[in-house]
């Protein structure tokens, strides 16, 4: 039963990823919102609390055992928020928000 729930959660995440690729990827805020909803659904399916978002600080130690999700780069040129959700060594879901360069800059 847990396997079925995990498959369902992953399927929901995949569907939301496909929806995001249908034109929403120029809005970094929407990417973050979609990721938040997907991770809340994933946590609920696993019977775990939704991960709280922690802002990354330089030098912050991360206890990453398994990466669950990383937001796609928004197709804008500039610095945008991004998130990574992972399982730590205690089996708890953690989410870290950090700044990343968008994927829409022209290389020249």
C-alpha positions as CSV (number, residue, x, y, z in Angstrom):
1,X,0.0,0.0,0.0
2,X,2.8,2.4,0.8
3,X,4.4,1.6,-2.6
4,X,1.1,2.5,-4.3
5,X,0.9,5.8,-2.4
6,X,4.5,6.6,-3.3
7,X,3.8,5.9,-7.0
8,X,0.8,8.1,-6.8
9,X,2.7,10.9,-5.2
10,X,5.5,10.7,-7.8
11,X,2.9,10.6,-10.6
12,X,1.3,13.7,-9.2
13,X,4.7,15.4,-9.2
14,X,5.3,14.3,-12.8
15,X,2.0,15.7,-13.9
16,X,2.7,19.0,-12.2
17,X,6.1,19.1,-13.8
18,X,4.5,18.6,-17.3
19,X,2.0,21.3,-16.6
20,X,4.8,23.7,-15.6
21,X,6.6,23.0,-18.8
22,X,3.6,24.2,-20.8
23,X,4.5,27.8,-20.6
24,X,4.7,28.6,-16.9
25,X,8.5,28.4,-16.7
26,X,9.1,32.2,-17.2
27,X,7.5,32.9,-13.8
28,X,9.9,31.9,-11.0
29,X,7.1,32.5,-8.4
30,X,4.8,30.0,-10.1
31,X,7.6,27.4,-10.3
32,X,8.1,27.8,-6.5
33,X,4.3,27.6,-5.9
34,X,3.9,24.4,-8.0
35,X,6.9,22.8,-6.3
36,X,5.4,23.7,-2.8
37,X,2.1,22.0,-3.7
38,X,3.8,19.0,-5.2
39,X,6.1,18.5,-2.1
40,X,3.1,19.0,0.3
41,X,1.2,16.2,-1.7
42,X,4.3,14.0,-1.7
43,X,4.8,14.4,2.1
44,X,1.1,13.7,2.7
45,X,1.3,10.5,0.7
46,X,4.3,9.4,2.7
47,X,2.5,10.3,6.0
48,X,5.1,12.9,6.8
49,X,4.6,16.5,7.7
50,X,5.2,19.0,4.8
51,X,8.7,20.3,4.8
52,X,9.3,23.8,6.1
53,X,11.2,26.0,3.8
54,X,14.6,27.2,5.1
55,X,16.6,29.9,3.4
56,X,20.0,28.8,2.5
57,X,22.9,30.6,4.3
58,X,26.4,30.5,3.1
59,X,28.3,27.7,4.8
60,X,25.1,26.0,6.0
61,X,25.6,22.2,6.5
62,X,23.1,20.1,4.7
63,X,22.4,16.5,5.7
64,X,21.3,15.2,2.3
65,X,20.7,11.5,2.0
66,X,18.3,11.5,-1.0
67,X,17.3,14.4,-3.3
68,X,13.5,14.4,-3.8
69,X,13.0,17.5,-6.0
70,X,14.9,20.5,-7.4
71,X,12.9,23.3,-9.1
72,X,13.6,23.8,-12.7
73,X,15.4,27.0,-13.7
74,X,13.0,29.8,-14.8
75,X,13.6,30.9,-18.4
76,X,14.5,34.4,-17.4
77,X,17.9,36.2,-17.3
78,X,18.7,37.1,-13.8
79,X,18.9,35.7,-10.3
80,X,15.7,33.8,-9.2
81,X,14.7,31.7,-6.2
82,X,15.1,27.9,-6.5
83,X,14.3,25.1,-4.1
84,X,15.7,21.6,-3.3
85,X,13.7,19.1,-1.2
86,X,15.5,16.1,0.3
87,X,15.4,13.4,2.9
88,X,17.9,13.8,5.7
89,X,19.6,11.0,7.7
90,X,16.7,11.0,10.1
91,X,14.2,10.3,7.3
92,X,12.7,13.8,7.5
93,X,11.8,15.9,4.5
94,X,13.7,19.2,4.3
95,X,13.4,22.1,1.8
96,X,16.1,24.7,1.2
97,X,15.5,27.8,-0.8
98,X,18.5,29.4,-2.5
99,X,19.3,31.9,-5.3
100,X,20.2,30.6,-8.8
101,X,20.8,32.2,-12.2
102,X,17.8,31.7,-14.5
103,X,18.1,29.7,-17.6
104,X,17.1,32.4,-20.0
105,X,20.3,34.3,-20.4
106,X,21.8,34.5,-23.9
107,X,25.3,33.2,-24.2
108,X,27.3,35.5,-26.3
